Amino acid sequence: MVIKCGYVDVKLPSQDRKLSTWNGWKRKWVDISQVSSLQQRGRSLEVLLQVRNHRNSAPIVQWNLAQEDTVLFRAASHARSYAFCVQLNSRCCLYLAGEFETQSQEWMSALRALLWPPLLLDQTRMGLKFEASLIDTAYSKRAGLLGAYGGLLVDGNKLVLKNPHTDHVIQEWYLHTIARFQLIRSSCVDDNGKILVIDCGSESSTGKGQLFFYCPEGQRLVHAIRRTLNAMLRGMKPEHYSWRDTIQVQEKSSSECAIPEKGVMCALDMPLFTVDPSPPASVEITLRSPNSHLSISTFDSGISVSSSGPDFSDSESVLVADDNNSLTVSTEEQVRPYSECSASSRRHSDVCILREKVPVQLRRSKSFHVPLHCVQ
């Protein structure tokens, strides 16, 4: 039974090329068929992969892919940006490439669904787990995640990747060890909002580096992460995190959900507290010197701090969240390790990101506590 078929770019490894085959990348007709549908007498699931010149021509090459001997992963190619490798018995037997990321992932998903049928768990049905496929890089290979895919979910204060076939945990990352989540803006419309980049810090379970995931519901996943960070900011315990709003997320208007022109939409570029989509509100604080001022404004994309005057000079403004759900705006000469959480205090506005509570040493004991409702 043919499950998926169509024209796609195909390449054979150099050691498998013969006079009857071809060299380099060629557009060929590929059939994916299910050979055995049940595991009986110790026999694993098998898939027949056939390559033809045309739809009705005889197969040029074909393979029986066994469940326990097959690995699929995204491969680096100078000629094809979206290539992936079909590896059998630790040996690459075929490369395929779609015209864009989504097309390649659809072929990979078809093979995976036949070889390793996913479990339909309640979390998947409720929308708490998001389908994700790792776009392999040298970093992900070093981290032992070659060919990893499954369901991404936010579990308490962790981001967890689970195997869809067994529901076992493949990898997990504590949210405080991840520097940034962002959705890449792609030149292909079909890929927009589906490529998730995770910047892992040096203290994360996989070390410092970038992970790229193909996630069809990337915007909903970023929305879920944003709500968890909001709950963490408010000091809530993981068991009190609510997913009700995430499950009921409706399609947003283009103005609210569109990927910004700057190229990315990042969870940490969004305010981690609830802000009405009204024009930006601000509060201005007058310092000791009449020539100094500090202005705080909230936007959909973050928090802007603008300051000037002798009370600031070359110091830095830092936004800190405390347990009373308020902002602390501090001035200091040296920022301890979380320098990325601060914005240089210049005469124009800089966007500050609330990541976590930041320990600071105040200069001249300048500290201003602003309740969140005052800046909404």
N, C-alpha and C positions, 0 to 999 in steps of 0.2 A: 504494500500500500504506500503510494507516494504521499508524503506529508508536505513537502515544500519543494518547489522546482522553479527554475528561471535562469536567465542569463546573469552571469557574474564574472568578474575578472579572476582568473585562476593561474597559478604558477606552480610548477613542480620543482622540487629540490634538484640541484644539478646532478646528483648521483642517480636519480631516477629517470633522467631524460634518455629517450631512445629515438631511433629513426621514425618510429610510428607516433611519437608524441610531438611536443613543441618546445620552443625556448622562450624564456621570459614570460611576461604577463600577456595573456590572451583572454578574450571574452569567450566563454564557453557556457554550454547549457549544463546545469547541475541538478541532479535528482537526489533527494533525501528520502529514503524509504525505511519503513519499520520492518525488521526481519522477525524478531520474536517479541511478543507483547507481555509475556509472563516469565517470571523466573521459576523454572521448574528443574528439578534434579540437579541443582547447583549451577544451572546455565544462566548466565547473566543476560541482560538486555543487549540486543545488537541492532545496529543501524547500518544500512547499505548506502554508501555514498558513491555515486556514479557521475562521471564527467563525459559529456558528448560534445561533438562539434555543433550539432543542431538538435532540435527537440526530438525529431524522429530518427536520428542516426543511431548507429550502434555505439555502445560505450567504448571510449578510448582507454580509460583506466577506471578502476573501481576498488573499493575497500570495504571490508566488513569491520565496523568499529565496535569493539566490545566495551561494555560499561567500565570494567576494572582496568582496562589498558589504554584508555583514551584521555587525552588532556587537550583542552581548547584554551588558547590565550591570544591576546592581541600582540602582534609582532611588529617590529620596526622595519620599515621599508622606505628606501629613497624614492621609489617610483610610485608607491601607493600609500597614502597617509592612513588608510583605514583597513590595513591588512590584518588578518588573523591566521593563526597556524593550527592545523589539525595534527596532533602528535599521537602516534600509535606505537606502543611498546618502547617508549622513550626515544622515538625516532620520528622526525617530522616527515609526514607523507604528502602534505598538500598545504598550499597557501591560497586563501581566498580574500577578496577585497570588494567591498561595496563602494558606491560612489560617494557616500557620506557615512557618518558614524552610525546613525540609526539603521541604515540598510545592513551594514556589517553585523550590528548587534542582533538584528532580526534573524539572520542566518545562524549566528551562534546560539541564540535562544531556541531555535527549532531543533538543533542538534542536542542541546542540553536537555530539553523537555523530553526527548525520546530516550536518551541514555540515562538520565537521572530524573525521573518524574517527580515534580515538586509535591510536597504535602500541602493541602489546602487547609491551613490552620485558621482559627478564629481571628487571630491578629491580622492575617492577610485579608480576610473578608471584611474586617472592620476598618481597614485602611490604616492600621497602626504600623505595619511593616511595609517598606517601600522596596520594590524590585530594583536591584543595583548590580551592575557588572563592572568589574575593575578594568580600566584601560591600562594595560600593563606597561610599566617603565622599569628602568634599572633599579630604581628605589624600591618599588613594590616587589621585585624579584628578590632583592636582598632581604626584604622583610618576610620572605616566605609566603607571599600572597600571589604567586604566579597563577593566573587563570582563575582567581577567586571571584565568586559571584554569589548572589543570594538575596536575602532580605536585610535591609538596613532599618534599624529602629532605634529610637531613643529610649533607653531603659534606665530610669532614675537619672543619675548624673553621668551616664555613659552612652556612647554611641556604639552599637553592637551590630556586627555583620554575622548573620546566621546562614548555615547551609540549608537550602530549600528542600533537599532530599531527605535529610536526617534531622533537621532543626538543631543541630549542634552548633555551638559558637565557634566561628572561624577566627574572629579577632574582635577586640573591643578597645575603645579609646575613652578615657575620661575627658569630659568636655573641657575641663580647665587646662588640659595639656594640648588642646588644639587651638592654634592661633587664629584661624580664619576658615570660614566656609564661604564659598562663592559659586555662583552659576556663571559659566562662561558664555559670552555672546558669540555665536557662531556665524560664519558666512553663509551657512546652509540653514534655511528657515526650519527644516524638519528637525534640526538638532538644537534649536534655541530652547533654553530652559531645561535641558536634559543632561548637560555635562557639568557635574559637580566636582569642584576642586577643594580638597581638604588640606590645609597647611598644618602639618603636625609639628609640635614643638619637640625640643630635645628630650623632654621628660615623658613623652608619649610612649605607648607600648611598642611602637615601630621605629622610634627614634625620629630625628629631624628630617623632614622632607615633604614632598607633595604627593598626594594620592588623587588620581583621577577616576571618577566613577561615571558610568552612563546610567542615569536614573530617569526613566520616563516621567515620573512624578516629582521631579527635582524641586519645583516650587513648593509643593506641599511638604516635602521633607524639610526644606529650609524653614518653612512656617512652623513645623513641629519643633525644630531645634530652637528657634527664636522663643517659642512659648516656654520651653524648658529653661532657657537662660533667664527669662523673665522671672520664673518661679524661683530659680536659684538666687537671683538678685534680691528677692523679697524674703529670703531666708526660709523658704518652705522646705519641708522634708520630702525626699523623693517619693514616698508613698502617698503624698498629698498632691502630686502633680496631676493635673486634669487634662485628659485628651479629648474631652467632649467637644470642645470648640474646634479642635483639629479635625475630628471625624466629620464635623458638619461644615467644613470649609466649602464654600460655594465658589463658582467661577467668578473671579474678580473682574472689575472693569479694567479696560486696557490702561487707564491712567494710573490705577493702583497696583496692578500686577506686572506691568510691562518692565522689561529689563532696562535699566537706565542707559542713557547714551554713553556714559563713561566706560561701558564695556562689561561690567560685572554687577551682579546683585549679591550682596554679602549679608549674612545674618548679623554680623557684628557691625555692619554699617547702618543697621536699623536701630531705633531706640529700643531698649530692653524693658521699657514700661509702656503702658497703654497711652497713646497720644491720639486725640481726635484728628481726623484729616482736615482740620481747619487751617487757616493761614498761621504761620509760625508765631508763637507767643514768646515774649521775652520779659526778663526782669533785669533791671539795672541797679547796681549797688555802688554807692559813692564811698570811696575809701577816705583815709585820713587826709590825704592831700586833695584839695578842691580840683586839682588838674588831673586826677586819676579817676578812671571809671572801669567797671567790669560789667559786661553785658552777657547774659546767658539766654540763648534762644533754642527752642526745640523744633526740629524738622522731621519729616518722615524718614530722612536719610541719616539722621544722627543729631548730635547736640553741638551747637556752635558757641564758642566762647570768644569774645573779642574784648581786649583790654588795652589800655594805654595809660601813660602817666608815670611819674617818678616812683610810685609805690611798686611798680613791676620791673622797670628797667629791663635787664636781660634775663630775668627769672622766668619760670614756667608756670602755667596754670594747669592744675590737675583736677579732674572730676573724680570724686570717690563716692561710692554708694555705702551707706551705713545701714545698721539693722533697723533703724527707724524710718526706712523708706524715704530718705532725703538725700540730697546731693551735698557734698562738701567741696567747695572750691578753695583750693589752697595755693599759696605761692611758696616756692622753695628754690634753692640754688642747685641742689642735686636731686635727681630723681633716682630712686633705687629700682631694682632691675627692670621694672615694667615701664621703660621709657616710651614704649609704643603706645601707652595709655595716655600720654600727655600730648598737648599741642603747644608749640612755641608761642609765647605771648608776644605777638607782633601787633601792628596797628590794623591788621585786617583779621577776619574771622578764620579760625581753623576748626575742623570737625574733630571732636573728641569722642572716643569710643569707651563705653562702660564695659569693662571686661570682668572685673572682680574688685574687691576691696584692696586698695593700694596703700601700703604703709608709707607715710611721708614724714619728713621733718620740716616743720614750718619755719620760714624766715620771718622774723619780726612778729611771730605768733599771729600771722594773718590767716584767719579761717572763717569762712562764711557758709552757714548751713541754710540751704534753701529747700523747703518742702516741695515734693514733686508736683503737688497740685497747683503750686504757684507758677510753674513754668509750663503747664499743659496748655 
